[in-house]
C-alpha cells in the first residue's frame, strides 16, 4: 500500500521536473494549440457524415440519415478500386522509401571524405523542398516521348527501338509513383537514420575490427541491429499514412489512360464528393480513412510489442 509520504515525494519530483523543464514546456504550447485547433476541433465536422448536409444551415439543423452515406460508400464499386490503388501505392512507397533511405544512410556513413559526404547528402535531400507542382513536371519531362531523358538513354543503349509512353501504361503508374517518391524523399529520410547511426557506440566497431570484421559485416551485425528501434518506430508511424498515399503527386501525374490506377482516396473525395457537392459522402470517406489508419497504427504497435521490438508506447 502506498504511503502518503511516497505519494508526496512522487508529486514533488514531478513538479520539480516541470520546473526544471519549464522552458521546453512553454515552447511546446504553440504546437499543442495548433494541433488542438487544426486536428481536434474539425472532428466536430464528422457529424456531416451522418446527415444529408447542405451549406447554409447549421450543422445541427441538417437532415439526419444515419449510416446511409457509409452504405453508399461500401456499395460503390469505385471505392474498392480506390482502396486497391491506395494500398498498392502506399506499400510500394513505404517499402521502397524505407529501404532506399536506410541504404543511403549506410553508404553515407561509410564515406570518409567529409566534403564528399556533405555534398551527396545536400544533393539528395534538396528535392524534398521542391513542390510537387514542380517535381511532377520534372517527372513528366523525364518520361516524355519527345526528348525525355529516360527514353533517350534507353534508345541510345539500344534497349528500346522507339519511345515508350510510360505515363500512358496503367501497370507502370504505381511504380512511377514509387520511384519518383524515392527520388524526392530519400535524402530527407536518410537524415533520421544517419542520426541514429551517429549515436552508436564507436567501441563496438573497434571490437569488430579487432575480430576481423570488414565493413559489410560491421553494417550487418552492428549498424543495422543498432538502428532497428528507429526503423520499428518509423514503420509504426508510417502505418498511419497507408490510406493517405498522397494527393498532389497522383493528381498531377494522372491522365485519362491511367485514371483507374491513379485514383486514391483523396482524389476520390474530391471527384465523387466535393465536386459533386456530396459533402456528407466526402466526410464519410474521410472518417473511414481515419478509423482504419488508427486501427493500423495500434495493430502495428501491438505486433511490435509481441515481437519484442521498439514501439510507440
HELIX and SHEET records of a PDB file:
HELIX    1   1 UNK A    4  UNK A   20  1                                  17    
HELIX    2   2 UNK A   22  UNK A   35  1                                  14    
HELIX    3   3 UNK A   36  UNK A   40  3                                   5    
HELIX    4   4 UNK A   41  UNK A   50  5                                  10    
HELIX    5   5 UNK A   59  UNK A   61  5                                   3    
HELIX    6   6 UNK A   68  UNK A   75  1                                   8    
HELIX    7   7 UNK A   77  UNK A  110  1                                  34    
HELIX    8   8 UNK A  114  UNK A  126  1                                  13    
HELIX    9   9 UNK A  127  UNK A  129  5                                   3    
HELIX   10  10 UNK A  132  UNK A  143  1                                  12    
HELIX   11  11 UNK A  149  UNK A  156  1                                   8    
HELIX   12  12 UNK A  166  UNK A  168  5                                   3    
HELIX   13  13 UNK A  170  UNK A  198  1                                  29    
HELIX   14  14 UNK A  202  UNK A  210  1                                   9    
HELIX   15  15 UNK A  215  UNK A  218  1                                   4    
HELIX   16  16 UNK A  219  UNK A  223  3                                   5    
HELIX   17  17 UNK A  224  UNK A  226  1                                   3    
HELIX   18  18 UNK A  228  UNK A  239  1                                  12    
HELIX   19  19 UNK A  248  UNK A  253  1                                   6    
HELIX   20  20 UNK A  259  UNK A  262  1                                   4    
HELIX   21  21 UNK A  265  UNK A  269  1                                   5    
HELIX   22  22 UNK A  270  UNK A  274  3                                   5    
HELIX   23  23 UNK A  279  UNK A  306  1                                  28    
SHEET    1   A 2 UNK A  51  UNK A  52  0                                        
SHEET    2   A 2 UNK A  63  UNK A  64 -1                                        
END                                                                             
